[in-house]
Amino acid sequence: FRHGFSYRHNGLVALFGIIGNLILAILFAIGLFAVPNSYFFSKGLFLNLFVGFFAFLPFPQLDGLHIYFGSRIMYYVSLITYLVLGILLLTGWKAALVIVIVVASILGVLGLLLRSEK
């Protein structure tokens, strides 16, 4: 850390690990959409969503504690967003998959535009 240790930056790094689980869950949901009765895609979707959810818990040695102390607002907003997107993916509703992909893409682009440094 060039300019000193920042809990906020540490929380952002931890959040990107959980976002990686959400991206994998979206990919498994797309595979489940293509092959509806696939055991592999259904378990992959379920496993990635639950690993990401349990990583959000603010216990020692988990990413949720770093996110919580980095920014409480970021913790609550990202947790609620993750839960809503996870529930939409678990419903199996075809339009929900499109909604999740659009919302995740918009949030990703906005995050890149607002957080980019010159």
N, C-alpha and C positions, 0 to 999 in steps of 0.2 A: 504494500500500500504506500504509494508515493507521498500522499498528503495526510497520512494518519489513518488509523483504523476507523471504519465506519460501520456501525451495526446495520444501517439502512442498506448499504451495498452488500453486506453479508446476507441480509434477508432476501434481497433480489436474486442473488446467486442460488439460494436455497429454493426460492420460488420457481426458478427455471427448471430445476430438477422435477418438480411436481408437474409443471407444464409439459415436460417431456412425457410423463405418464399419460396426460390427457391427449397429447398428439398420438401416442401409440393406441390409446383407446379409440380415437377417431378412425385410425387406420384399420383396426380390428372391426369396427362397426361398418366400415365400407366393405370389408371382406365378408362380413355377415350379411350385408345387403345383397352382395353378389351370389353368395352360397348360403341360403337361409337356414339350412339345418346342419351347419358345420359345427361340430363340437369344439374344434380348435379355435375358431373365431369367437364363439360365444364365451368360452373360458378365458381367452385372451382379453376380451373386452371387460369381463367381470373382474379378472385379476388386476388389470391395470387401474381400473377405477378404485378398487378397494386399497391397493397399495398407495395410490395417491391420496386417498382420504385419510388413511392412517398416518401418512407422513405429515399431514396437516396438524395432527394433534400436538399441542405445545408441551411435550414431555422432553426430558433431557435426551440427548443423542438423536433427536428427530429434527427434521427440517422445520417443522411448525414452530419450534421454540425460537429459532433464528428469525423467522418471518415475524413472529409476534413481537419480539424485542426490536426488530428493525423498524417496524411501523405497524401500529395496531390497526389503523384504518386499512392499510394494505392487506393485513391478515384477514380482517373480516370481509372486505370486498372480494378478495380472491377466494376465500372459503365459500362464500355464498354463490359466487359465479361457478366455482367448481362443482358444487352440489347441484345447482340447477342444470348445468350442462351434463353432469353425470346421470341425473334422473331422466333427462331427455334421451340420452343414449341408451339407457336401460329399458325404456318403454318399447323400443323396437318400432316406433312410428317412423315411417319413411320421411315424412316432412321434417321430423325432429332432427334427422341426420343432416339435412340441408341447413336447418336453422343453426345447428351447432357449428357446422363448418363456416357459415357466413359470420356468425358472431365471433368465433375464434380468429378468423382472418382479420376482421375489423379491429379486434382488440390487439392483435399482433402488429398490424400496420400502425395503429395509433401509438402503441408502445414504442415502436421504432422511431416514429416521427417526433414524439414528445421527449424521448430520452436520449436522442442522438446528440453527440457533442460535435462542436465545429472544429 
